[in-house]
């Protein structure tokens, strides 16, 4: 069935001969990247560069005209842009803006990236050092961030309620996070996979969780076969698979570690086993120290995510309170940026 | 120790670390005048204690990097932004600045520009209720311990060379009183309307020139407004259509700062200007050579920070 769906998808995939004048009307489903002189986005497989203003954001409905040249849209012209009125998008927009109003770069970009997976405001230099150190995945909304958040929640809750209740609350937390982060395809995917990996890890049934992961991945590909080449999807899948397969083994080897970083280390190290080669292929850079760097910085991610989330929501209601809470991420993001810039 | 306690202690540690970072980066009350390396354009930041003044925003978002580096993380307020004139290499970066920082006041000449980016800036400034002061020679502004004396444009010059936007019948309000960014247009080169100001911090004076042209410099000197300064921001990125010998004679600066991009297409700074500065033994500091140029002063002496 999956094979049929794939054939159908690629058969019906539109392709245009060079020089065709096209008019694209669509909603922006991946965040435009802002460069010094232009903003870049991808629609229908076409690379489009537009002037910096008017600014286009994730979720906007746009009409763009231009000439097709291979995989680029030349002489691209923005005919119209209308903001998405959906309140979840507006909520996400407002939160991202609040981060940038409250914290300096690159700290604000790191918080926005980890909490809601927003990449548009990451400055070139910082992005380069993220890629070089093999930590760029923290700003891609993926199953890995979801698992980290869930892992953190469960270790807090386990001290308060019993293990089973803790698991349920953590899963609720994951889905609240998903709604918070825009509840768009990549986030939903990440949340599904994160939930599966996490339940598997906690319940300890390796075989069934492996099956559950494959089924949910297949179901997602049935909905949209194009996702197979989507980095967020691949990372979510690989990280989840890696966690299912290796986490418990890694944990056995790191018993000597202090408990505060043990969980983070075993999770990040296990995920790295399958993620590192993927990052190497997509970003073209591979740092042999990457697992080590990740181990040094990944423990900060759940804290940044959760403090960022609480601070962001509080900030929309009472800005000064939100700001005070967000300041607490500053030592963590400072640590993160200092470490990755060392390498 | 229970898990609950562990997280509580972690939270306390985090709060302590945050407070320490805030204290460690608490700025002293000396003046720091930073010519940000924004490529071909101008962006100059003055900091003293918790007070910041930004003069122009450069052509891109590199100004944000500069602000974020020198302003402590908990201070997101810029007291004054001065826009010398509405050309892209001076204001485009300001769009990001007003979005990221809370800007209290704008000082500008009032000259409008029809470019799309300027309209974006206008709507941002208007939408956020930022106060706009259209300065004329004689205007004095005090922000914390920093004083700004506006030398140019003169009221006479702007009255004779400009045409107010949408003049309605019976509307006789002068441009100084409106609260909009860009209230008149002119046939002249926008450079001629550049806001020129002397920034003073106790005994330290800096002449900030925007992109002012020789004719207007002469008018400033004739009006007797030029005085001895320590620091000059060389007008127009070191173009020969900028700094004049007369201006140097009238102000006798010790340090000249040139804000221009590496290998820019205009050939700024021009050899004639560099020659003029060398003849007078004025120390030249260029953003295209050293990056951010940081000059610090305690109000008495001043020095260049490495």
Interface residues (C-beta under 8 A of the other chain):
Chain A: X34 X36 X37 X51 X52 X53 X54 X97 X100 X101 X102 X103 X104 X105 X107 X123 X155 X156 X158 X159 X160 X259 X260 X303 X327 X328 X330 X331 X332 X334
Chain B: X2 X3 X4 X6 X7 X10 X14 X15 X17 X18 X21 X22 X60 X61 X62 X64 X65 X67 X68 X69 X71 X73 X74 X76 X95 X99 X100 X101 X102 X116 X117 X120
